[in-house]
Amino acid sequence: MREIVVCGEALVDVVQVHSPSHSPSLRSPLSPSAAVNSGGLPPLQPALGGGPFNVAVTLGRLGSAVSLCSAVSTDTYGDAIIAALQAGGVGTALIQRRTEPTSLALATIGHDGAAQYSFYVEGTADRSIDPPGTFASTVAAVCFGTLSMVLEPGASVYESLLRRCHDEGRLIVVDPNIRPAVIEDADAYRRRFASWLDAVDIVKLSDEDARWLGDGPVGTGPDDWLAAGVTAVITTAGADGITVTTTDLTVTSAAPEVQVVDTIGAGDSVVGGILRHLDRIGALSSRAVAELSAEQWLATAEYAGQVAAITVSRPGADPPWASELRSD
């Protein structure tokens, strides 16, 4: 049996719904019964999240054998994280429990459904992970990304783990999922990202992430990443779909038409969808990914697009189950 390990943070998204009027009578679609406080602010609704957490839950719901490698608090939110992972079919044996609190992300939803984030991550459990032991031989693919690759001391632990897993012959996937609010030195991060690429098979990112990584005097782009050794760069562009670029081909799948409620977890669902489809077609290895045809990449992108379309059609990071997909 092939297994996938997703590495990185699990946290709590505190979702604030934007309103032009901030009317006290406004009801949040995330919490219809919540009353707005007397100051006229919109309601806040906690939800479990974090990019790696969302990727793992997506994979578990879609039917892949998946575990999360992370550090999770022993507080009430941490208990809820463990329970949600297990309910979604995600293994928790690689999770370290710590007494530090759970990280919080304040997400404000705009009129277009896009989310903007502020983070409360000082002294929290997920950034204090200890080096994990060797993964089982059945682990074929390992995925990294988001805050876990930025915030120390955990970022260095995950970076070492990425290189170790690459040296062990496992498929490596990275979704930088750029959050500028937590990156103190943009160019230092761009250099660090570039240093990983000789150990990475697939880079998945949004078009906004790609522009951010390409800015500044040390900015790089997809051509540089492919030249550094990456097999495939997968770029999401919202309603404009998903593009896969390798040294030999470029394919773009159209985005399904959908009424967007919010975009929380959209990119994470794409990562989960990509890995799930590669799992389904027996392509969870560096060699198999390098040998995929244009038709196979297009099918992978289309499947990931279906997964993300369901996620954005409902509030919060709520990825679909396999039974909700017409092609699963």
C-alpha positions as CSV (number, residue, x, y, z in Angstrom):
1,M,0.0,0.0,0.0
2,R,1.3,3.4,-1.0
3,E,1.1,6.1,1.7
4,I,1.3,9.9,1.7
5,V,2.6,12.0,4.6
6,V,1.7,15.7,4.7
7,C,4.1,17.8,6.9
8,G,3.2,21.1,8.6
9,E,0.9,23.0,10.7
10,A,-2.6,22.5,11.9
11,L,-4.2,25.6,13.4
12,V,-7.5,27.4,13.9
13,D,-8.9,29.9,11.3
14,V,-11.0,32.6,13.0
15,V,-13.1,33.7,10.1
16,Q,-14.4,37.3,9.9
17,V,-16.9,38.1,7.1
18,H,-16.4,41.4,5.4
19,S,-19.4,43.8,5.0
20,P,-19.3,47.2,3.5
21,S,-21.8,48.6,6.0
22,H,-20.7,46.5,9.1
23,S,-24.4,46.6,9.9
24,P,-25.2,45.1,13.3
25,S,-28.0,43.2,11.6
26,L,-25.7,41.4,9.3
27,R,-25.6,37.6,9.6
28,S,-22.5,35.6,8.7
29,P,-23.0,32.8,6.2
30,L,-20.6,30.9,8.3
31,S,-22.6,31.3,11.4
32,P,-26.2,32.2,10.6
33,S,-27.3,32.4,14.2
34,A,-24.3,34.5,15.5
35,A,-25.1,38.0,16.7
36,V,-22.9,40.9,15.8
37,N,-21.5,42.6,18.8
38,S,-22.5,46.1,19.9
39,G,-19.5,47.7,18.2
40,G,-20.9,46.8,14.8
41,L,-18.2,44.3,14.0
42,P,-19.0,41.1,12.0
43,P,-19.1,37.8,13.8
44,L,-16.1,35.6,14.2
45,Q,-16.4,31.9,13.5
46,P,-13.6,29.4,14.5
47,A,-12.7,26.6,12.1
48,L,-9.9,24.1,11.9
49,G,-7.4,24.8,9.2
50,G,-3.8,25.3,8.2
51,G,-2.5,24.4,4.7
52,P,-1.0,21.0,5.6
53,F,-4.0,20.1,7.7
54,N,-6.3,20.9,4.8
55,V,-4.3,18.9,2.4
56,A,-4.2,15.9,4.7
57,V,-8.0,16.0,5.3
58,T,-8.6,16.4,1.5
59,L,-6.6,13.2,0.9
60,G,-8.2,11.3,3.7
61,R,-11.7,12.2,2.5
62,L,-10.9,11.2,-1.1
63,G,-9.6,7.8,0.0
64,S,-5.8,7.9,0.0
65,A,-3.8,6.5,2.9
66,V,-2.4,9.6,4.5
67,S,-0.9,10.8,7.8
68,L,-0.1,14.3,9.1
69,C,3.4,14.9,10.5
70,S,3.0,17.9,12.9
71,A,3.2,19.2,16.4
72,V,-0.3,19.8,17.9
73,S,-1.2,21.5,21.2
74,T,-2.7,19.6,24.1
75,D,-5.3,22.4,24.4
76,T,-8.9,22.2,23.5
77,Y,-8.3,23.2,19.9
78,G,-5.5,20.6,19.6
79,D,-7.9,17.9,20.7
80,A,-10.4,19.1,18.1
81,I,-7.7,19.0,15.5
82,I,-6.8,15.3,16.3
83,A,-10.5,14.4,16.3
84,A,-11.1,16.0,12.9
85,L,-8.1,14.3,11.4
86,Q,-9.2,10.9,12.6
87,A,-12.8,11.6,11.4
88,G,-11.4,12.4,7.9
89,G,-9.4,9.2,7.7
90,V,-6.0,10.9,8.4
91,G,-3.4,9.0,10.5
92,T,-2.2,10.8,13.6
93,A,0.7,8.5,14.7
94,L,3.3,11.0,13.5
95,I,1.8,13.9,15.5
96,Q,3.7,15.2,18.5
97,R,1.5,16.7,21.3
98,R,2.9,19.8,23.0
99,T,1.8,22.1,25.8
100,E,2.2,25.3,23.8
101,P,-1.1,26.8,22.5
102,T,-2.6,26.3,19.0
103,S,-1.8,28.9,16.3
104,L,-4.6,31.2,15.2
105,A,-5.2,32.8,11.8
106,L,-7.7,35.6,11.4
107,A,-9.3,35.3,8.0
108,T,-11.3,38.2,6.6
109,I,-13.5,37.4,3.6
110,G,-14.0,40.0,0.9
111,H,-16.9,40.5,-1.5
112,D,-15.3,38.2,-4.0
113,G,-14.8,35.4,-1.5
114,A,-11.1,35.9,-1.3
115,A,-9.5,35.5,2.2
116,Q,-6.9,37.8,3.7
117,Y,-5.0,36.5,6.8
118,S,-3.4,37.8,10.0
119,F,-1.5,35.3,12.1
120,Y,-1.0,34.8,15.8
121,V,1.9,32.3,16.0
122,E,4.4,33.3,18.6
123,G,5.3,30.5,21.0
124,T,2.8,28.1,19.5
125,A,2.9,24.3,19.3
126,D,3.1,23.7,15.6
127,R,6.4,25.7,15.1
128,S,8.2,23.7,17.8
129,I,8.3,20.3,16.2
130,D,11.1,17.9,17.0
131,P,12.8,15.9,14.2
132,P,10.6,12.9,13.5
133,G,11.9,9.4,13.1
134,T,12.3,7.6,9.8
135,F,9.0,7.1,7.9
136,A,7.8,3.7,7.0
137,S,8.9,2.2,3.7
138,T,5.3,2.3,2.4
139,V,5.5,6.2,2.4
140,A,5.8,7.0,-1.3
141,A,5.2,10.8,-1.2
142,V,5.8,13.6,1.2
143,C,4.2,17.1,1.0
144,F,5.5,20.3,2.6
145,G,4.3,23.9,2.7
146,T,2.8,27.1,4.1
147,L,3.8,28.4,7.5
148,S,5.8,25.3,8.5
149,M,8.5,26.2,6.0
150,V,8.8,29.8,7.3
151,L,8.5,29.8,11.1
152,E,11.5,28.7,13.1
153,P,12.6,26.5,14.7
154,G,10.2,24.2,12.9
155,A,11.1,25.4,9.4
156,S,14.7,24.1,9.7
157,V,13.3,20.7,11.0
158,Y,11.0,20.4,8.0
159,E,13.7,21.5,5.6
160,S,16.0,18.8,6.8
161,L,13.1,16.3,6.6
162,L,12.4,17.3,3.0
163,R,16.0,16.6,2.0
164,R,16.1,13.4,3.9
165,C,12.9,12.1,2.3
166,H,14.3,13.1,-1.2
167,D,17.5,11.2,-0.5
168,E,15.3,8.2,0.5
169,G,13.7,8.2,-2.9
170,R,10.3,9.5,-2.0
171,L,8.2,11.9,-4.2
172,I,8.5,15.4,-2.8
173,V,5.8,18.0,-3.3
174,V,6.0,21.7,-2.1
175,D,3.2,24.3,-1.9
176,P,4.9,27.5,-0.6
177,N,1.4,29.1,-0.1
178,I,3.0,32.4,0.5
179,R,1.8,34.4,3.5
180,P,3.8,37.7,3.4
181,A,2.6,38.7,6.9
182,V,4.8,36.1,8.5
183,I,7.9,36.4,6.2
184,E,10.3,38.9,7.8
185,D,12.9,39.0,5.0
186,A,11.3,38.4,1.6
187,D,14.5,37.9,-0.4
188,A,16.0,35.6,2.3
189,Y,12.9,33.4,1.9
190,R,13.1,33.5,-1.9
191,R,16.7,32.3,-1.7
192,R,15.7,29.6,0.8
193,F,12.9,28.4,-1.5
194,A,15.3,28.2,-4.4
195,S,17.7,26.1,-2.3
196,W,15.1,23.4,-1.9
197,L,14.3,22.9,-5.6
198,D,17.0,20.3,-6.4
199,A,15.2,18.0,-3.9
200,V,11.6,18.8,-5.1
201,D,9.6,16.9,-7.8
202,I,6.4,19.0,-7.9
203,V,5.9,22.7,-7.0
204,K,2.3,23.8,-6.7
205,L,1.5,27.4,-6.2
206,S,-1.0,30.2,-7.1
207,D,-0.4,32.8,-9.7
208,E,-0.1,35.3,-6.8
209,D,2.6,33.1,-5.2
210,A,4.5,32.9,-8.5
211,R,4.5,36.7,-8.9
212,W,5.7,37.2,-5.3
213,L,8.5,34.7,-5.7
214,G,9.5,36.4,-8.9
215,D,9.8,39.9,-7.4
216,G,13.0,41.6,-6.1
217,P,16.6,41.2,-7.1
218,V,16.7,37.4,-6.3
219,G,13.3,36.6,-7.7
220,T,12.9,33.4,-9.8
221,G,10.2,31.8,-11.8
222,P,9.0,28.5,-13.2
223,D,11.7,28.3,-15.9
224,D,14.4,28.6,-13.2
225,W,12.6,26.1,-11.0
226,L,12.5,23.5,-13.8
227,A,16.1,24.2,-14.6
228,A,17.0,23.5,-10.9
229,G,15.5,20.0,-11.1
230,V,11.8,20.4,-10.5
231,T,9.8,18.0,-12.7
232,A,6.5,19.9,-12.8
233,V,5.3,23.3,-11.8
234,I,1.5,23.5,-11.2
235,T,0.0,27.0,-11.1
236,T,-3.6,27.8,-10.0
237,A,-5.2,31.0,-11.3
238,G,-8.7,30.9,-9.9
239,A,-11.4,31.1,-12.6
240,D,-8.7,30.8,-15.2
241,G,-7.9,27.2,-14.2
242,I,-4.9,25.1,-13.4
243,T,-1.7,25.0,-15.6
244,V,0.9,22.2,-15.5
245,T,4.4,23.1,-16.9
246,T,7.3,20.7,-17.4
247,T,10.4,21.0,-19.5
248,D,8.5,19.2,-22.3
249,L,4.9,20.4,-22.1
250,T,2.3,22.9,-20.9
251,V,-1.3,22.0,-20.3
252,T,-4.2,24.1,-18.8
253,S,-7.5,22.8,-17.5
254,A,-10.4,25.1,-17.3
255,A,-11.9,25.8,-13.9
256,P,-15.4,24.4,-13.4
257,E,-18.1,27.0,-13.1
258,V,-19.1,27.4,-9.5
259,Q,-20.6,30.0,-7.2
260,V,-17.8,30.9,-4.8
261,V,-18.6,31.3,-1.2
262,D,-15.0,31.8,-0.1
263,T,-11.6,30.6,-1.2
264,I,-10.4,29.2,2.2
265,G,-8.6,25.9,1.5
266,A,-8.9,26.2,-2.3
267,G,-5.2,25.8,-3.0
268,D,-4.9,23.1,-0.4
269,S,-7.7,21.2,-2.1
270,V,-5.8,21.4,-5.4
271,V,-2.7,19.9,-3.7
272,G,-4.8,17.1,-2.2
273,G,-6.6,16.5,-5.5
274,I,-3.3,16.3,-7.4
275,L,-1.8,13.8,-5.0
276,R,-5.0,11.8,-4.9
277,H,-5.1,11.5,-8.7
278,L,-1.4,10.5,-8.9
279,D,-2.1,7.9,-6.2
280,R,-5.1,6.6,-8.3
281,I,-3.0,6.2,-11.4
282,G,0.0,4.7,-9.6
283,A,2.3,7.7,-10.1
284,L,3.5,8.4,-6.6
285,S,7.2,8.3,-7.5
286,S,9.7,10.7,-9.0
287,R,10.1,8.4,-12.1
288,A,6.4,8.0,-12.7
289,V,5.8,11.7,-12.4
290,A,8.6,12.5,-14.9
291,E,7.0,10.0,-17.4
292,L,3.4,11.4,-17.3
293,S,2.0,12.4,-20.6
294,A,0.2,15.7,-21.4
295,E,-3.1,13.7,-21.3
296,Q,-2.3,12.4,-17.9
297,W,-1.3,15.8,-16.5
298,L,-4.5,17.3,-18.0
299,A,-6.6,14.6,-16.3
300,T,-4.8,15.3,-13.0
301,A,-5.4,19.0,-13.2
302,E,-9.1,18.5,-14.1
303,Y,-9.6,16.2,-11.1
304,A,-7.9,18.7,-8.8
305,G,-10.1,21.4,-10.2
306,Q,-13.2,19.4,-9.4
307,V,-12.0,19.0,-5.8
308,A,-11.3,22.7,-5.4
309,A,-14.6,23.7,-7.0
310,I,-16.6,21.9,-4.3
311,T,-14.4,23.4,-1.5
312,V,-15.0,27.0,-2.6
313,S,-18.7,26.4,-3.1
314,R,-19.2,26.1,0.7
315,P,-17.8,28.1,3.7
316,G,-14.5,27.4,5.2
317,A,-11.9,24.7,4.3
318,D,-14.5,21.9,3.8
319,P,-13.1,19.6,1.1
320,P,-15.3,17.0,-0.6
321,W,-15.6,13.3,0.1
322,A,-14.9,10.8,-2.7
323,S,-18.7,10.2,-3.1
324,E,-19.2,13.9,-4.0
325,L,-17.0,13.7,-7.1
326,R,-18.3,12.4,-10.4
327,S,-15.0,10.9,-11.4
328,D,-14.1,9.1,-8.1
